[in-house]
């Protein structure tokens, strides 16, 4: 049984775009149903996205999962390196930053939760 540390998860996130995208989906799934539907953080439970990342994180997760704003799967799944993602998500990115870069910042910020998820699945 492998037990992951935060440093190990962070190293994976820094080097692997697919891991970043999986992390965004994991964090989205940790949001409560009302947080997922409103793209906000409504509960101070230290689970899912923080308030400043909820809108971007939720929008990224919906894009990755092919969901509309009502969390219904109606589109083909895309990744955050898809050529349309930069145009769609430019408002969530810093100058020169790509959506996968922004998603990586979110994932790294919340990597403690990702360690918990990884270790819960391993155990």
TORVO-447117 format. One record per residue: residue number from 1; residue in three letters; x, y, z of N, C-alpha, C, O in turn. Coordinates in steps of 0.05 Angstrom, whole numbers, m for minus. Example, Ala and Ser with C-alpha at 12.3 -4.5 7.8 and 13.67 -1.06 7.14 Angstrom:
% TORVO-447117
    k    r    n_c1    n_c2    n_c3   ca_c1   ca_c2   ca_c3    c_c1    c_c2    c_c3    o_c1    o_c2    o_c3
    1  ALA     264    m114     156     246     m90     156     264     m66     156     285     m66     169
    2  SER     257     m45     142     273     m21     143     258       1     157     268      23     161
***
This chain:
% TORVO-447117
    k    r    n_c1    n_c2    n_c3   ca_c1   ca_c2   ca_c3    c_c1    c_c2    c_c3    o_c1    o_c2    o_c3
    1  UNK      17     m24       0       0       0       0      18      25       0      36      28      17
    2  UNK      13      43     m19      28      67     m21      15      90      m5      m9      94      m9
    3  UNK      30     103      11      20     127      25      34     151      12      58     152      11
    4  UNK      18     169       2      29     193     m11      33     216       8      17     219      27
    5  UNK      53     232       3      58     256      18      50     280       1      46     277     m23
    6  UNK      47     302      14      40     326      m2      62     334     m22      56     342     m44
    7  UNK      87     330     m14     109     335     m33     108     318     m57     112     327     m80
    8  UNK     101     292     m54      98     274     m76      76     282     m95      79     283    m119
    9  UNK      53     289     m83      30     298     m99      37     324    m114      30     327    m138
   10  UNK      50     342    m100      58     368    m113      77     363    m137      74     376    m157
   11  UNK      96     345    m134     114     339    m156      99     328    m180     105     335    m203
   12  UNK      80     311    m175      63     300    m197      48     323    m210      47     324    m235
   13  UNK      36     340    m194      20     362    m205      37     382    m222      28     392    m242
   14  UNK      61     386    m213      79     405    m227      86     395    m255      90     411    m273
   15  UNK      88     369    m258      98     357    m283      77     344    m301      84     336    m323
   16  UNK      53     341    m291      34     324    m306       7     339    m309      m8     342    m290
   17  UNK       1     348    m334     m24     362    m339     m49     344    m334     m69     354    m324
   18  UNK     m47     319    m341     m70     301    m336     m76     298    m306     m99     297    m298
   19  UNK     m55     298    m290     m59     297    m261     m73     322    m251     m89     321    m233
   20  UNK     m66     345    m262     m78     370    m255    m108     369    m262    m125     377    m246
   21  UNK    m114     359    m285    m143     358    m293    m158     338    m275    m181     344    m268
   22  UNK    m146     316    m268    m159     297    m250    m163     310    m223    m183     306    m209
   23  UNK    m143     326    m214    m145     340    m188    m168     360    m188    m183     361    m168
   24  UNK    m172     374    m209    m195     393    m211    m221     378    m208    m239     388    m195
   25  UNK    m223     355    m221    m248     340    m219    m252     329    m191    m274     329    m181
   26  UNK    m230     320    m178    m232     310    m150    m242     333    m132    m260     328    m116
   27  UNK    m230     356    m135    m238     379    m118    m267     387    m124    m282     393    m105
   28  UNK    m275     386    m149    m303     392    m156    m322     372    m143    m343     380    m132
   29  UNK    m315     347    m144    m332     326    m132    m333     328    m101    m352     318     m89
   30  UNK    m313     341     m89    m314     346     m60    m332     369     m52    m339     372     m29
   31  UNK    m339     386     m71    m357     408     m66    m384     397     m59    m392     375     m68
   32  UNK    m400     411     m43    m427     403     m37    m444     407     m62    m435     422     m80
   33  UNK    m467     395     m64    m484     398     m88    m491     427     m93    m492     436    m116
   34  UNK    m497     442     m72    m505     470     m76    m480     486     m85    m483     506    m100
   35  UNK    m457     479     m76    m433     493     m85    m427     487    m114    m418     504    m129
   36  UNK    m431     462    m122    m427     454    m150    m446     469    m168    m439     478    m190
   37  UNK    m471     472    m160    m491     485    m177    m487     515    m179    m494     527    m199
   38  UNK    m477     528    m157    m474     557    m158    m446     566    m164    m441     590    m168
   39  UNK    m427     548    m165    m398     554    m170    m388     573    m149    m372     591    m155
   40  UNK    m397     569    m125    m388     585    m102    m380     567     m79    m385     543     m80
   41  UNK    m368     578     m59    m362     563     m34    m383     574     m14    m381     597      m5
   42  UNK    m402     557      m6    m423     565      12    m419     555      40    m433     563      58
   43  UNK    m400     537      44    m395     525      70    m366     527      78    m348     523      61
   44  UNK    m360     534     102    m332     536     112    m324     508     123    m321     505     147
   45  UNK    m321     489     105    m315     462     113    m287     452     104    m280     429     109
   46  UNK    m271     470      92    m244     464      82    m244     440      63    m225     425      62
   47  UNK    m266     437      49    m268     415      29    m276     427       2    m293     444       1
   48  UNK    m262     418     m19    m267     428     m45    m252     454     m50    m231     458     m38
   49  UNK    m262     471     m67    m248     495     m74    m251     517     m53    m272     518     m40
   50  UNK    m231     533     m50    m234     557     m32    m251     577     m47    m256     574     m71
   51  UNK    m260     597     m32    m278     617     m44    m266     631     m68    m281     635     m88
   52  UNK    m241     637     m67    m229     652     m90    m223     634    m114    m218     644    m136
   53  UNK    m225     608    m111    m221     589    m133    m246     575    m142    m245     560    m162
   54  UNK    m268     579    m128    m292     563    m134    m303     568    m162    m310     549    m176
   55  UNK    m304     593    m171    m315     598    m197    m298     586    m219    m308     571    m236
   56  UNK    m272     592    m219    m254     581    m239    m253     550    m237    m254     537    m258
   57  UNK    m250     540    m213    m248     511    m210    m273     496    m220    m271     476    m233
   58  UNK    m296     507    m214    m321     495    m223    m324     496    m253    m331     477    m266
   59  UNK    m317     519    m264    m319     522    m294    m299     503    m307    m306     491    m327
   60  UNK    m275     501    m297    m255     482    m308    m266     453    m307    m265     438    m326
   61  UNK    m277     445    m283    m287     418    m280    m310     412    m299    m311     391    m312
   62  UNK    m328     431    m302    m350     428    m321    m340     424    m349    m350     407    m364
   63  UNK    m320     439    m357    m308     437    m384    m296     410    m387    m300     397    m408
   64  UNK    m281     401    m368    m268     375    m369    m288     352    m370    m284     332    m384
   65  UNK    m311     355    m357    m331     334    m355    m352     337    m377    m369     319    m380
   66  UNK    m351     358    m393    m371     362    m414    m398     371    m404    m419     365    m415
   67  UNK    m398     386    m382    m423     395    m369    m430     423    m377    m413     440    m383
   68  UNK    m456     429    m376    m466     456    m379    m467     469    m352    m458     458    m332
   69  UNK    m478     493    m350    m479     508    m324    m499     496    m305    m500     504    m282
   70  UNK    m515     476    m313    m533     462    m295    m522     435    m288    m536     418    m277
   71  UNK    m496     431    m293    m482     406    m286    m493     382    m301    m493     360    m290
   72  UNK    m504     386    m324    m514     365    m341    m493     359    m363    m483     377    m375
   73  UNK    m487     334    m367    m467     326    m387    m481     329    m415    m499     313    m421
   74  UNK    m473     348    m430    m485     353    m457    m464     357    m478    m471     358    m502
   75  UNK    m439     360    m471    m418     366    m490    m397     343    m489    m397     326    m471
   76  UNK    m381     343    m509    m358     325    m509    m338     335    m488    m333     359    m486
   77  UNK    m326     316    m474    m305     323    m454    m281     336    m469    m274     326    m491
   78  UNK    m270     356    m457    m246     369    m468    m225     372    m446    m232     370    m423
   79  UNK    m200     376    m454    m180     382    m434    m174     411    m433    m181     426    m451
   80  UNK    m159     419    m413    m153     448    m409    m131     458    m427    m125     482    m427
   81  UNK    m120     440    m443    m101     449    m464    m114     450    m491    m101     456    m511
   82  UNK    m140     445    m492    m156     447    m517    m154     475    m528    m153     494    m513
   83  UNK    m153     478    m554    m149     505    m566    m170     525    m559    m164     549    m560
   84  UNK    m194     517    m552    m215     537    m545    m213     545    m515    m225     565    m507
   85  UNK    m199     530    m499    m199     535    m470    m187     562    m464    m196     576    m445
   86  UNK    m167     570    m478    m154     596    m472    m173     619    m476    m173     638    m460
   87  UNK    m189     618    m497    m208     639    m502    m231     639    m481    m239     660    m471
   88  UNK    m240     615    m475    m263     613    m457    m255     621    m428    m271     634    m414
   89  UNK    m231     614    m420    m223     618    m392    m204     641    m387    m192     642    m366
   90  UNK    m200     658    m406    m180     680    m403    m186     697    m379    m167     707    m367
   91  UNK    m211     701    m372    m217     718    m349    m208     706    m322    m205     721    m302
   92  UNK    m203     680    m322    m194     667    m297    m164     665    m295    m153     656    m275
   93  UNK    m150     674    m315    m121     670    m316    m106     697    m314    m116     718    m322
   94  UNK     m83     696    m301     m66     720    m300     m54     726    m327     m56     709    m345
   95  UNK     m42     749    m331     m30     756    m356     m11     735    m365       8     728    m351
   96  UNK     m15     724    m389       2     704    m401      m2     675    m390      11     657    m400
   97  UNK     m19     672    m371     m24     646    m359     m44     631    m377     m62     643    m387
   98  UNK     m40     605    m379     m59     588    m393     m79     575    m373     m73     575    m349
   99  UNK    m101     565    m383    m120     552    m364    m107     528    m349    m113     525    m325
  100  UNK     m90     513    m361     m77     491    m347     m59     502    m325     m55     489    m304
  101  UNK     m46     525    m330     m29     537    m310     m46     546    m286     m38     542    m263
  102  UNK     m69     558    m291     m87     567    m270     m98     543    m254     m99     543    m230
  103  UNK    m105     522    m269    m115     498    m256     m93     485    m238     m99     475    m217
  104  UNK     m68     486    m248     m46     476    m232     m43     492    m206     m38     480    m185
  105  UNK     m45     518    m208     m44     535    m183     m65     527    m163     m60     525    m139
  106  UNK     m90     522    m174    m112     514    m156    m106     487    m144    m109     483    m120
  107  UNK     m97     468    m160     m91     441    m150     m69     441    m129     m71     428    m108
  108  UNK     m48     456    m134     m26     457    m115     m35     470     m89     m27     461     m67
  109  UNK     m51     490     m91     m62     503     m67     m78     484     m50     m78     486     m25
  110  UNK     m93     466     m62    m110     448     m49     m99     419     m47    m114     400     m43
  111  UNK     m73     417     m50     m61     390     m52     m64     374     m26     m62     349     m27
  112  UNK     m68     386      m4     m72     371      21     m97     353      18     m97     330      26
  113  UNK    m118     364       6    m142     349       1    m137     326     m19    m148     304     m16
  114  UNK    m120     331     m38    m113     311     m58     m98     288     m45    m101     265     m53
  115  UNK     m80     294     m26     m66     274     m11     m86     257       4     m84     232       4
  116  UNK    m105     269      17    m126     255      32    m141     236      13    m145     212      20
  117  UNK    m149     246     m10    m163     229     m30    m146     206     m39    m155     183     m40
  118  UNK    m121     211     m46    m103     190     m56     m99     169     m35     m99     145     m41
  119  UNK     m95     178     m10     m89     158      11    m114     143      19    m112     120      27
  120  UNK    m138     155      17    m163     141      23    m168     119       2    m178      98       9
  121  UNK    m161     125     m23    m165     105     m45    m144      83     m43    m150      60     m50
  122  UNK    m120      90     m33     m99      70     m31    m104      51      m8     m96      28      m8
  123  UNK    m118      61      12    m123      45      36    m148      30      36    m154      16      55
***
